[in-house]
Amino acid sequence: MQTILIFTLVLHILSGVFWAGTTFALARTGAYQADQFFRPQMGAVVIVVATGGLLWYLVHPGSFGTTEQILAVGVFSAFVAAGVQGISGGPALRKLSLAGESEVSRLRHRVATGQRVAAAFLMIAVTCMAAARYA
């Protein structure tokens, strides 16, 4: 049990750091090279969600106290961030390779805006994870 918990926690943290870190960097750089990070980010999202669900099952079974409520806000924020990135980034990045010069600027702006919004929600999620331990 302890080994599974440690392994799951490490995977959750490492994939979450990658996801949040690349999101913050892309938000700051106007989504420069977002096309190269989109798939790895979405892969990290899948790992974060899967390991987060397992961690909830292992560490927080049957209770919904203050700690779990704070974590639930973080989970919701992470889901919103993933949705924003998927909805704003995926279609825009697919169209980018086929777009004309006038369209490229608009699509890049859309991706950058999505990364900025997702960064704000990920900031909430990370804050909730850090604060929940001491609630």
Contacts in CASP RR format, 6 or more apart in sequence:
PFRMAT RR
TARGET T0000
AUTHOR 0000-0000-0000
METHOD contacts of the structure
MODEL  1
MQTILIFTLVLHILSGVFWAGTTFALARTGAYQADQFFRPQMGAVVIVVA
TGGLLWYLVHPGSFGTTEQILAVGVFSAFVAAGVQGISGGPALRKLSLAG
ESEVSRLRHRVATGQRVAAAFLMIAVTCMAAARYA
1 58 0 8 1.000
4 58 0 8 1.000
5 55 0 8 1.000
5 58 0 8 1.000
5 59 0 8 1.000
8 51 0 8 1.000
8 52 0 8 1.000
8 54 0 8 1.000
8 55 0 8 1.000
8 58 0 8 1.000
9 51 0 8 1.000
9 55 0 8 1.000
11 47 0 8 1.000
11 51 0 8 1.000
12 47 0 8 1.000
12 48 0 8 1.000
12 51 0 8 1.000
12 52 0 8 1.000
12 55 0 8 1.000
15 43 0 8 1.000
15 44 0 8 1.000
15 47 0 8 1.000
15 48 0 8 1.000
15 51 0 8 1.000
16 44 0 8 1.000
16 47 0 8 1.000
16 48 0 8 1.000
18 40 0 8 1.000
18 41 0 8 1.000
18 44 0 8 1.000
19 41 0 8 1.000
19 44 0 8 1.000
19 45 0 8 1.000
19 48 0 8 1.000
19 122 0 8 1.000
20 119 0 8 1.000
20 122 0 8 1.000
20 123 0 8 1.000
20 125 0 8 1.000
20 126 0 8 1.000
22 37 0 8 1.000
22 40 0 8 1.000
22 41 0 8 1.000
22 44 0 8 1.000
23 41 0 8 1.000
23 81 0 8 1.000
23 85 0 8 1.000
23 115 0 8 1.000
23 118 0 8 1.000
23 119 0 8 1.000
23 122 0 8 1.000
24 119 0 8 1.000
24 122 0 8 1.000
26 32 0 8 1.000
26 33 0 8 1.000
26 34 0 8 1.000
26 37 0 8 1.000
26 111 0 8 1.000
26 112 0 8 1.000
26 115 0 8 1.000
27 112 0 8 1.000
27 114 0 8 1.000
27 115 0 8 1.000
27 116 0 8 1.000
27 118 0 8 1.000
27 119 0 8 1.000
30 108 0 8 1.000
30 111 0 8 1.000
30 112 0 8 1.000
30 115 0 8 1.000
31 108 0 8 1.000
31 111 0 8 1.000
31 112 0 8 1.000
31 114 0 8 1.000
31 115 0 8 1.000
34 89 0 8 1.000
34 93 0 8 1.000
34 108 0 8 1.000
34 111 0 8 1.000
34 112 0 8 1.000
34 115 0 8 1.000
35 93 0 8 1.000
35 96 0 8 1.000
38 85 0 8 1.000
38 89 0 8 1.000
38 90 0 8 1.000
38 93 0 8 1.000
41 85 0 8 1.000
42 82 0 8 1.000
42 85 0 8 1.000
42 86 0 8 1.000
45 82 0 8 1.000
45 85 0 8 1.000
48 78 0 8 1.000
49 78 0 8 1.000
49 79 0 8 1.000
49 82 0 8 1.000
52 75 0 8 1.000
56 71 0 8 1.000
60 67 0 8 1.000
60 68 0 8 1.000
60 71 0 8 1.000
64 72 0 8 1.000
66 135 0 8 1.000
67 132 0 8 1.000
67 133 0 8 1.000
67 135 0 8 1.000
68 132 0 8 1.000
70 128 0 8 1.000
70 131 0 8 1.000
70 132 0 8 1.000
70 135 0 8 1.000
71 128 0 8 1.000
71 129 0 8 1.000
71 132 0 8 1.000
73 124 0 8 1.000
73 128 0 8 1.000
74 124 0 8 1.000
74 125 0 8 1.000
74 128 0 8 1.000
74 129 0 8 1.000
75 125 0 8 1.000
77 121 0 8 1.000
77 122 0 8 1.000
77 124 0 8 1.000
77 125 0 8 1.000
77 128 0 8 1.000
78 121 0 8 1.000
78 122 0 8 1.000
78 125 0 8 1.000
80 121 0 8 1.000
81 117 0 8 1.000
81 118 0 8 1.000
81 119 0 8 1.000
81 121 0 8 1.000
81 122 0 8 1.000
81 125 0 8 1.000
82 118 0 8 1.000
83 118 0 8 1.000
84 114 0 8 1.000
84 117 0 8 1.000
84 118 0 8 1.000
84 121 0 8 1.000
85 114 0 8 1.000
85 115 0 8 1.000
85 118 0 8 1.000
88 110 0 8 1.000
88 111 0 8 1.000
88 113 0 8 1.000
88 114 0 8 1.000
88 117 0 8 1.000
89 110 0 8 1.000
89 111 0 8 1.000
89 114 0 8 1.000
92 107 0 8 1.000
92 108 0 8 1.000
92 110 0 8 1.000
92 111 0 8 1.000
93 107 0 8 1.000
93 111 0 8 1.000
95 103 0 8 1.000
95 107 0 8 1.000
96 104 0 8 1.000
96 107 0 8 1.000
96 108 0 8 1.000
96 111 0 8 1.000
99 107 0 8 1.000
END
